[in-house]
Amino acid sequence: MITMAAYQLSYSRKTELQRYLTLQPDGWYMALLGEQPAAFGGIVNYGLFSYVGMVGVLPTLQHYGLGTFLMEFLLSWAEQHRSPTILLDASDAGVNLYRKLGFVEDDKVLLLSLLEPPVCPAALPANISRLQAHEIPELTAFDTPYFGAERARVFQRLLQEYPNRAFVSRHPSGSITGYLFAQERTLGPWIAQTSTDAENLLLSAFSLSFDTGLPYVLVSPMHQQALTLLQRYGFRQQRQLSHMRLGPSLPRQRTMIYGQASFALG
């Protein structure tokens, strides 16, 4: 209820929240004003960094400092868990709060939505297969240099939720060259070494149906190859957020990430 009201959503995020609670059971909190639930948000610890997400305050209870209170609590949580860097994706309304807490802007994040139903391929491209559970260690090793931290548990959870909606591309030698998870609304996480692999993974995702009918993607505007590909297939920008950091910079390769997992998972 808090997140739906805070973000003016017409749909429930219950499934998404259950996923986050599974991944980080001790990282999600509600702030009360008196006895009334007033704010909500959480954090996922990846070791080298943590990702904050879904921070929101009921519109009728804003301007009481609840957002600041909740964020300070989450930053204390990260310190206790020895997480040196905290990342988040901030709306325009939240940027000033995060700056006051010491965050700086590293990048932007664009939300691009598909506006027209795609043409579904008759079959998967030749170098694409559906991801299997035994491939997750290999996938994790491929992903870590790009994402900046190990996230096998995210892959395990997503594959459990979407057993036939995760795709992997391979070089003729057999090595992984990319992957894509097609969630119920989002294309991501999605990483590829080449635009050809990214396109083949996208075409594979187009063979599926989505809860909203048309999926969206979260991508850095610095990733020009991704923007060119997505725009060619009919995706158009709907929102822009600030990708912000508190703490040391990280050896990540955001310009290889064609789609984030979510605003809360990176």
N, C-alpha and C positions, 0 to 999 in steps of 0.2 A: 504493500500500500504506500509506504513512504517513497520508494523509488519511482513508482508509477506517478505519484503526485509531483515529486520533485522534478522529474524529467518529462512530465506531461505525456506519458505513454498511454496508449490505448490497449496495451496487452500486458499480461503478467510476465514477470521475469523469474517466476518461481523455479523453473527448470534450471535456468542459468545460476541462480543463487544456490541451489542444491549442489551444483557442480563445484562452485567455489568453496562451499562448506566441506565438501569431500576432500578437495585439494588442500585446504588450510583450515581445519576445524576450529583452531584457536585464533583465527585472524579476522573474524567478522563480528561487528559490535553495533549495538543500538544505544543511542543517547536518549535520556528521558528528560522531560521538563515537568517537574513534579512526578506524577505517575504516568504521564502521557508519552508514548513513543513519539519522538520528535525528529530524530536524525539517524542515519544508517550509513555504514561504509565498512570497508575492509581492506585487507592487505594479504598478498601472497608472497612468500619468501622463496626466492630462487638461489639463495646462498650469496652470490656475488652482488645481487641487488634484490630489492623487493618492489612489487608493483601495487600501487594503491588504486582502488576503483570503487565505483558505485556510491561515492560519497554524495549524500543528498539530505536536504532538510525540508520538512513539510513547509509549503509556501506560507501557511498561516502562522508559522512559528519561526520565521526567519528574523534576522537582526537581533537575536538574543545571544549571539556568540557561540551557538551550538556547533556550527561548522568548524570554527577554530578549535573548540574544545575537543571535538572528535578527532581532528587531524593531529593535534598535539598528542593525543593518546596513541594514535597509530604510529607516530614518529617515535614515541617512547617504546612502543612494542618493537619496532625495527631495531632500535638501539639495544634492547635487551636480547634480541636474537642475533646481534652482531652483524647486521646487514649494513654495509658501509654506504650504499647508494639507494635512494628511493626514486622511483619513476612514477609518473602518472600522466594522463591525458586530460587537460583542463578545458572546460567550456569558457567562453568569454566571462561569464558570471563568476567563475571561480579563480580566474588568473590572479587577481589582486590579492586574494587570501593566500594563495600559494607563494606569491612573491614575498609577502610579509613574513612567511615562515622560512624564507631562504631559498626557495626553488628558483631556478633559472630556466629559460626556454632553450631547449636543444634543437627543436624541430617543430614542424606542424604535423597534424594527422588529418587527412581528408576522409570523409565518408562519401563514397560513391555508390549510387544505387543504379541497378539495371532498370531501365524504363520500359523496355519492350521485351516480350517473351523471346528467348533465344531459339535459334534453329538447333534442334537436338541432333547430335551425330548418330549415325546408324550403328556404330561400334566404337569401342575405345581405340584411340590411336595405338599404333603398334608397340611403342615403348612404354605404355602405361598399363599398370595393373592395380588391382585393389590391395590396399595395405593389409598385411596379416600381422597378428600379434607377435609372432616370432621375429618380425623385422624391426620392432621398436628399438632395440639396442643399436642397430645399424642406423636407423633413422635419427636417433638421438645424437650419435656421433657426427652425422652429417649436419644436423641443425645447430649444434652448440656454437660453432664459430660465428654464425650469422646472428643468432638470437643473443648471444653473450653469456649464456648460462645453460646448464643442463635442465631439461624439462620433460624427462621421460614420463613422469606421473601425469602430466597434462595430456600427453599422447595416449597413455593407457586409458585415462578417463574418457577422452573423446572417442577413441576407438570402441570402447565399451558402449557408449551412447549411440554411435553411428558406425556400426560394423561394416556396412556396405557403402559408406559415403566418404571414405578416405582413399586417396590415390597416390601412387608413387611413380615417378619416371626414372628410367635407368639408361645408362650408356650401354652400347653394345658389349662392353667389357663386363657389364653386370653391376657397376657401381651406381649408387643413387645420385641422381642429378636434380631432383626436386620432389616436392610432395604438396598435397592440398587436402585439407579437411573441409568438406561441405556441410556446415552446420545447418540448423533449421532455418536460419535467417542470414547467416554470414558465410562468406568464402574465406576461410582462414582457420588456423595458421596456414600460410601458403608461401613457400620459398622455392625458388628455381635458379639454377645457375645460368640459364639462357632464356631469352624471350621465346624461343621455340618450345622449350620444355614447359614454360609457363602457359603458353597458349594451348598446348596439348592437355595440360592439367585442367585448364579452364573449360575446354570442350568436353572433357570427361565429366566435369561437374554439371554441365548443361544437360546431361542425360538424366538428371535427377529432378525431383519436384521439391518445392520449398513451401514452408508454412505460409509465407506472405505471397507466394507466387513468383516473386522476383527478389533475388538476394542482393546484399550490399557487401562492400569491401572497405576495409580501413587500411590506408596506405600513406606513406610519406610523400609529400609533393616533390621531394628531391629525387624520387625514383621515377625518372622520366620514361624509362622503358615500360614500367607498369602502367603509368598514366596513358601512354600511347596505346597499349594493348587494350586496356579497359574501355577507353573512349571509342576505339574502333569497334568494339562489340556492344556499344550502346549504354555504357555506364556514364552517369553524369554526377557531378559534385552536388551534394546536398548540404553538407556541414563542414566546417573547419575548426579544429581544436588545437590547442598548444600542447606539444609534447614537452614535459618539464622534468627537471632532475634536481635532486638535492644530494650533494656528495660528489665524490670523484667521478670523472667521466669514465666511460666503459669501452672496451674493445668490441663494439658491436658493428654489424654491417646492415644498417636499416635500408640501404638502397638495394639490397638483395631480397628484402621481404616484400612480397607482392600483396600480402594480406595479413593483418594481425589476427590473433585468436579472438580478442575482444578488447574493449576499453579497460577492462579490469585485469586481464592476463597478459597484455602486451602482444 
